[in-house]
Amino acid sequence: MSNSEKREDAGLLTFRQQLLFVIGFPGWVITGSIVSSIGIYFYLPPEGAGLQVLVSEEVFFGVLTAYGLARLIGGIVDSLADPFVGHYSDRSRSRWGRRRIFLIVGIVPMVFIPAALFFPPGEPQSFDTFLFLTIALAMYYIFFTVYVAPYLALIPEIAKTEKARVELSRLRSMVGGPIIMAYGVLWLAGIDFFKGQGMDATSAIQWVVILSCVFSFICCICPILAVDDSKFESVPSELDMRSALLTTMSNRPFMIYLFAQIVFVLGSSMSGPAIPYIARVILGRDEGFAAELGLAMLPGILIGFAVIHLVVAKIGTKRSLILTIFILGITMIPYGLLTPSTPGGPGDTLNLVVIVGLTAIKGLAIAGIMILPTVILGQLIDLDESNTGANRAAMYYGVQGLFTKWVYAASAAILSFLLAAYGRSAAEPLGVLLIGPVAGGLCLVGAILYAFYPEEEIRRRVDQLDRSQV
């Protein structure tokens, strides 16, 4: 057996394999950005974007728009798929690897269904367009789960200790984070570029999306080529579906973590899609400036990645996560106090200073948000493995998906409701202004809920169980 195979058998990878594994991360995150950030911009565009509104703006049931309902239905279908994917991945004995086989099945539809979203067959604001959007979103989210839940379940199998998980997650974020942040700038700049080449806004977005999907595919195939988990020493779960689900949900610390994560995700998921609306409505500028605005986070992001492991070593994983969520929440709330301006007009300088400054500070939180929830969930998976003797990582990620995937959809529904009900133009800006306070407030509540997570108790119980088995 080669040294590389021995390392794989021990649940460890060479640096090259780790690098290829983490390159998959920005691949699947970008598909989510296509669906959420570009999707809402395409179907429910701001005034002056040169795009047609493709779905009805009518608000029904008090809070839902057609776009919000489509996202919510897709999210519910996705959340129901999560525990099934997790359960069958945990029990799999495939010769291709119990995780890798799911990555192989999921990669093509996960990467290319998002492209189809931008070629709706029906007339604008018709029921056919709504139905197409709903079905396409549901299919995308199912295959997203097929790929992503087993991918995440590989992390505690590759990195066996909390320190190793922090380092692997840090590598994942240091490699993937800049790509993801750059993409948040480049899709906007890409639209601006293609429009400058004479394309209409619709064609410009379609080309950006197609190129994005090709790039995502290249990233997502890297973990499949790098990691053969059939060589790992991990014990498949023997629990049936009902027992596996009940055992996971009876884990009290896990449910505390999950509830905090739900509230945090509900707020934080509004941040990215809000950027082009803030640029157009509050600052009176185009997508090119929105792309430049995203760059303001870069210094903070670099500082965050450089120091996050030192902060965790000093104050612990839980406190570090609470701190980063608090920073994110605080920087979002002041957006609600701004008054829309035009370039060079009254209030423009103040708006620029406030928005660019808050965006820069927000960058400090990105590293912790990208790294630390995975580390905390790893603690809970360790405790479960010490108790049961089986690695059920995919079920934990599956149950997390069951409770959080619909939250991403609910966040999009809240965002589309604010924009449709309260306005997204300079004449009616309240919908855009409300995004910051609503999202930031939810983040702060999430930070408070994380304070109840019993991190020290978890570590003590894992240590006790490990010593008793020696």
C-alpha positions in Angstrom: 0.0 0.0 0.0 1.4 3.5 -0.9 1.9 6.3 1.6 -1.0 8.1 0.0 -3.3 5.1 0.5 -2.2 4.6 4.1 -3.0 8.2 4.8 -6.5 7.8 3.2 -7.0 4.6 5.2 -6.3 6.6 8.4 -8.9 9.2 7.3 -6.2 11.7 6.2 -5.3 13.2 2.8 -2.1 14.5 1.3 -2.1 18.3 0.9 -2.7 18.0 -2.8 -5.8 15.8 -2.1 -7.0 18.3 0.6 -6.6 21.1 -1.9 -8.6 19.3 -4.6 -11.2 18.5 -2.0 -11.7 22.1 -0.8 -11.9 23.4 -4.4 -15.3 21.7 -4.6 -16.6 24.1 -2.0 -16.7 27.3 -4.1 -18.2 25.1 -6.9 -21.4 24.2 -5.1 -21.6 27.6 -3.4 -21.6 29.4 -6.7 -24.5 27.3 -7.9 -26.4 28.5 -4.9 -25.4 32.1 -5.7 -26.7 31.7 -9.2 -30.0 30.5 -8.0 -30.4 33.0 -5.1 -28.6 36.2 -5.9 -28.8 36.2 -9.7 -32.1 34.4 -9.7 -34.0 37.1 -7.7 -32.3 39.8 -9.7 -33.4 38.2 -13.0 -37.0 37.4 -12.0 -37.7 40.4 -9.8 -35.2 43.1 -11.1 -34.7 46.6 -9.6 -35.9 49.6 -11.6 -33.5 50.6 -14.3 -31.8 47.2 -14.8 -33.2 46.7 -18.3 -35.0 43.5 -17.4 -38.7 42.5 -17.4 -40.4 41.4 -14.2 -40.9 37.7 -14.9 -43.2 36.7 -12.0 -46.2 38.3 -10.5 -45.5 40.9 -7.8 -48.9 40.4 -6.2 -48.6 39.6 -2.5 -50.8 36.8 -1.2 -51.2 35.1 2.2 -50.0 38.5 3.6 -46.3 37.9 2.9 -45.7 35.8 -0.1 -44.9 36.8 -3.7 -44.9 34.4 -6.6 -41.1 34.3 -6.5 -41.1 33.8 -2.7 -43.6 30.9 -3.0 -41.5 29.2 -5.7 -38.4 29.4 -3.6 -40.3 28.2 -0.5 -41.7 25.2 -2.3 -38.3 24.3 -3.6 -36.8 24.7 -0.2 -39.4 22.5 1.5 -38.8 19.7 -1.1 -35.1 20.1 -0.6 -35.3 19.9 3.2 -37.4 16.7 3.0 -34.7 15.2 0.8 -31.9 15.9 3.2 -32.4 13.2 5.9 -33.0 10.6 3.2 -29.7 11.4 1.4 -27.9 11.5 4.8 -29.4 8.2 5.9 -28.6 6.3 2.7 -25.1 7.8 2.6 -24.4 6.7 6.1 -25.5 3.2 5.3 -23.9 2.9 1.9 -21.4 0.2 1.2 -20.7 1.2 -2.4 -17.4 0.2 -3.9 -17.1 3.8 -5.1 -17.2 5.0 -1.5 -20.3 5.7 0.5 -19.9 9.5 0.1 -18.3 9.7 -3.4 -21.0 7.8 -5.1 -23.5 10.5 -4.2 -21.2 13.2 -5.4 -21.0 11.4 -8.8 -24.8 11.1 -9.0 -25.4 14.7 -8.0 -22.8 16.8 -9.8 -24.3 17.2 -13.4 -27.9 18.2 -12.5 -26.7 20.3 -9.5 -24.4 22.3 -11.8 -26.5 22.7 -14.9 -30.1 23.0 -13.7 -29.3 26.6 -12.6 -28.5 27.5 -16.2 -32.0 26.4 -17.3 -33.6 28.8 -14.8 -32.5 31.7 -17.0 -34.3 30.4 -20.1 -38.0 30.3 -18.8 -40.4 29.0 -21.5 -43.5 30.9 -20.5 -44.6 34.5 -21.0 -43.5 37.0 -18.3 -45.7 36.9 -15.2 -47.6 33.9 -16.5 -48.5 30.8 -14.5 -46.2 28.7 -16.9 -43.2 30.8 -15.8 -44.1 30.4 -12.2 -44.5 26.6 -12.6 -41.3 26.3 -14.5 -39.4 28.2 -11.8 -40.9 26.1 -9.0 -40.1 22.7 -10.6 -36.6 23.8 -11.7 -35.8 25.1 -8.1 -37.1 21.9 -6.5 -35.0 19.7 -8.8 -31.9 21.8 -8.3 -32.2 21.7 -4.5 -32.7 17.9 -4.5 -29.5 17.3 -6.4 -27.7 20.0 -4.4 -28.4 17.9 -1.4 -27.3 14.7 -3.1 -23.9 16.3 -3.7 -23.4 18.6 -0.7 -24.6 16.6 2.3 -22.1 13.7 1.6 -19.4 16.2 0.7 -19.8 17.8 4.1 -20.0 14.4 5.8 -16.5 13.7 4.5 -15.0 16.5 6.6 -15.1 14.7 10.0 -13.8 11.6 8.3 -10.9 13.4 6.7 -10.0 15.5 9.7 -10.3 13.4 12.9 -9.6 16.1 15.6 -11.1 19.5 16.2 -7.7 21.1 15.5 -7.5 19.3 12.2 -11.1 20.3 11.3 -10.3 24.0 12.0 -7.3 23.7 9.8 -9.2 21.9 7.0 -12.1 24.3 7.2 -9.6 27.2 7.3 -8.0 25.8 4.1 -11.4 25.4 2.6 -12.3 28.9 3.4 -8.9 30.4 2.4 -9.1 28.7 -1.0 -12.9 28.9 -1.6 -13.6 32.1 0.3 -11.7 34.4 -2.2 -13.2 32.6 -5.1 -16.7 33.0 -3.7 -16.2 36.6 -2.8 -14.6 37.3 -6.2 -17.7 35.7 -7.8 -19.9 38.0 -5.9 -18.1 40.8 -7.7 -17.5 39.1 -11.1 -21.1 38.2 -11.9 -22.1 41.8 -11.6 -19.0 42.9 -13.5 -19.7 40.2 -16.1 -23.2 41.6 -16.7 -21.7 45.1 -17.1 -19.0 43.7 -19.5 -21.4 41.8 -21.8 -23.8 44.8 -21.9 -20.8 46.9 -22.9 -20.3 44.5 -25.8 -23.7 45.3 -27.1 -25.8 42.6 -25.5 -29.2 43.3 -23.9 -29.4 42.7 -20.1 -31.2 39.3 -20.5 -28.5 37.9 -22.8 -25.7 39.3 -20.7 -27.1 37.5 -17.6 -27.6 34.3 -19.5 -23.9 34.3 -20.7 -22.7 35.0 -17.2 -24.7 32.1 -15.8 -23.6 29.6 -18.5 -19.9 30.4 -17.9 -20.5 30.2 -14.1 -22.0 26.7 -14.4 -19.1 25.5 -16.4 -16.7 26.9 -13.8 -18.7 25.2 -11.0 -18.6 21.9 -12.8 -14.8 22.0 -13.0 -14.6 22.8 -9.2 -17.1 20.2 -8.2 -15.4 17.4 -10.0 -12.2 17.9 -8.1 -13.3 16.2 -4.8 -14.6 13.2 -6.9 -11.1 12.8 -8.4 -9.2 13.5 -5.2 -11.0 11.5 -2.4 -11.7 7.7 -2.5 -13.5 7.2 0.8 -13.9 3.5 0.1 -10.4 3.2 1.6 -11.5 5.0 4.9 -11.9 3.1 8.1 -15.4 4.2 9.0 -18.3 2.1 10.3 -21.6 2.4 8.3 -24.7 3.0 10.3 -27.0 0.0 11.0 -30.0 2.1 12.1 -33.2 2.2 10.1 -34.5 5.5 8.9 -36.9 6.2 11.7 -34.4 5.3 14.5 -31.6 7.3 12.8 -33.8 10.4 12.6 -35.1 10.1 16.2 -31.7 9.4 17.6 -30.3 12.5 15.9 -33.1 14.8 16.9 -33.0 13.6 20.5 -29.5 15.0 20.8 -30.3 18.1 22.9 -27.0 20.1 22.2 -27.5 19.4 18.5 -31.0 20.9 18.6 -29.7 24.0 20.4 -27.1 24.4 17.7 -29.7 23.9 15.0 -32.2 26.4 16.4 -29.5 29.1 16.6 -28.3 28.2 13.1 -31.9 28.5 11.7 -32.3 32.1 13.0 -28.8 33.1 11.9 -29.3 31.7 8.3 -32.7 33.4 8.0 -31.0 36.8 8.5 -27.5 36.3 6.9 -29.0 34.9 3.6 -30.4 38.3 2.8 -27.0 40.0 2.7 -25.6 38.9 -0.6 -28.7 39.3 -2.8 -29.2 42.8 -1.3 -26.0 44.3 -2.8 -27.2 45.2 -6.3 -30.4 46.7 -4.9 -28.3 48.8 -2.4 -26.1 50.0 -5.3 -29.0 51.0 -7.6 -31.6 52.3 -5.1 -29.6 53.8 -2.3 -26.5 54.9 -4.2 -28.0 55.4 -7.6 -25.2 53.4 -9.3 -25.1 50.4 -11.6 -24.0 46.8 -11.4 -20.4 47.7 -12.1 -20.3 49.7 -8.8 -22.1 46.9 -7.0 -19.2 44.7 -8.1 -16.7 47.2 -6.7 -18.6 47.5 -3.5 -18.1 43.8 -2.9 -14.3 44.4 -3.0 -14.6 46.6 0.1 -14.9 43.4 2.2 -11.6 42.0 1.0 -9.2 43.5 3.6 -11.5 42.4 6.4 -11.8 38.9 4.9 -8.0 38.5 4.7 -7.5 39.7 8.3 -10.3 37.3 9.4 -8.7 34.3 7.8 -5.2 35.2 9.1 -6.4 35.4 12.8 -9.4 33.2 13.1 -7.4 30.2 14.4 -5.7 32.4 16.9 -9.1 33.7 18.1 -10.4 30.2 18.4 -7.3 29.1 20.4 -7.8 32.1 22.7 -11.6 32.1 23.4 -12.9 28.9 22.0 -15.0 27.9 19.0 -18.4 28.9 20.3 -17.4 32.4 21.6 -15.6 33.0 18.3 -18.7 32.2 16.3 -20.9 34.4 18.5 -18.4 37.2 18.0 -18.4 36.9 14.2 -22.2 36.7 14.0 -22.5 39.7 16.2 -20.2 41.7 13.9 -22.2 40.7 10.9 -25.5 41.7 12.5 -24.3 45.1 13.8 -23.0 46.1 10.4 -26.3 45.4 8.7 -28.7 47.4 10.9 -27.6 51.0 10.0 -28.6 50.6 6.4 -32.2 51.3 7.5 -31.2 54.9 8.5 -29.9 55.9 5.1 -31.7 58.2 2.5 -31.3 57.4 -1.2 -29.0 59.7 -3.1 -27.6 60.2 -6.6 -23.9 60.3 -7.6 -22.5 63.7 -6.5 -25.9 64.8 -5.1 -26.9 65.7 -1.5 -26.1 62.9 1.0 -24.1 60.9 -1.6 -20.7 61.2 0.3 -22.3 60.2 3.6 -24.0 57.2 2.0 -20.8 56.1 0.4 -18.7 56.4 3.6 -21.3 54.5 5.6 -22.0 51.7 3.1 -18.3 51.1 2.2 -17.3 51.3 5.8 -19.9 48.9 7.0 -19.1 46.5 4.1 -15.4 46.6 5.0 -16.2 45.7 8.7 -18.5 43.0 7.6 -15.6 41.3 5.9 -14.1 40.5 9.4 -16.9 38.2 10.1 -16.8 36.1 7.0 -14.0 33.7 8.0 -15.7 32.7 11.3 -19.0 32.2 9.6 -17.6 30.0 6.9 -15.4 27.9 9.2 -16.9 27.6 12.7 -20.4 26.1 12.3 -18.7 23.1 10.6 -16.3 22.7 13.6 -19.2 22.8 16.1 -21.2 20.2 14.1 -18.0 18.1 14.1 -18.0 18.2 17.9 -21.6 16.8 17.9 -20.7 14.1 15.4 -17.8 13.0 17.5 -20.1 12.6 20.5 -22.5 10.6 18.5 -19.8 8.3 17.1 -18.4 7.8 20.6 -21.9 6.8 21.8 -22.9 4.6 18.8 -19.6 3.4 17.3 -20.8 4.4 13.8 -20.0 7.5 11.8 -23.4 9.2 11.1 -22.1 12.5 9.8 -24.3 12.6 6.8 -27.5 12.1 8.9 -26.5 15.1 11.1 -26.0 17.2 7.9 -29.2 15.8 6.6 -31.2 16.8 9.7 -29.5 20.1 9.6 -30.7 20.4 6.0 -34.2 19.3 7.0 -34.5 22.2 9.4 -32.4 24.9 7.5 -33.0 24.4 3.8 -36.5 25.8 4.0 -35.0 28.7 5.9 -32.9 29.7 2.9 -36.1 29.7 0.9 -38.0 31.6 3.7 -35.2 34.2 3.7 -35.6 34.7 -0.1 -39.4 34.9 0.5 -39.0 37.6 3.1 -36.6 39.5 0.8 -38.9 39.3 -2.2 -41.8 40.4 0.0 -39.9 43.5 1.3 -39.0 44.5 -2.3 -42.4 43.9 -3.7 -44.5 45.3 -0.9 -42.5 48.3 0.2 -40.6 49.2 -3.0 -37.3 48.8 -4.7 -36.8 52.2 -6.5 -35.4 55.6 -5.5 -39.0 56.9 -5.3 -40.1 54.0 -3.1 -37.0 52.7 -1.4 -38.4 51.4 1.9 -38.2 47.7 0.9 -34.5 48.0 0.2 -33.9 50.1 3.4 -35.6 47.4 5.6 -33.4 44.6 4.4 -30.5 45.7 6.7 -32.5 46.0 10.0 -34.5 42.8 9.4 -31.4 40.7 8.5 -29.2 42.2 11.1 -31.7 41.8 13.9 -32.1 38.1 13.0 -28.3 37.7 13.1 -28.1 39.2 16.6 -30.9 36.9 17.8 -28.9 33.9 16.4 -25.8 35.1 18.2 -27.8 35.1 21.5 -29.1 31.6 20.9 -25.6 30.3 20.2 -24.7 31.3 23.7 -26.8 28.4 25.0 -24.8 25.8 23.1 -23.0 23.6 25.8 -19.6 23.4 24.1 -17.6 22.5 27.3 -20.1 19.8 28.2 -19.8 18.2 24.7 -16.0 18.1 24.9 -16.1 16.6 28.4 -18.5 13.9 27.4 -16.4 12.9 24.3 -13.3 12.7 26.4 -15.0 10.6 29.0 -16.4 8.2 26.4 -13.0 7.9 24.6 -11.2 7.1 27.9 -13.7 4.5 28.8 -13.2 2.7 25.5 -9.4 2.6 25.8 
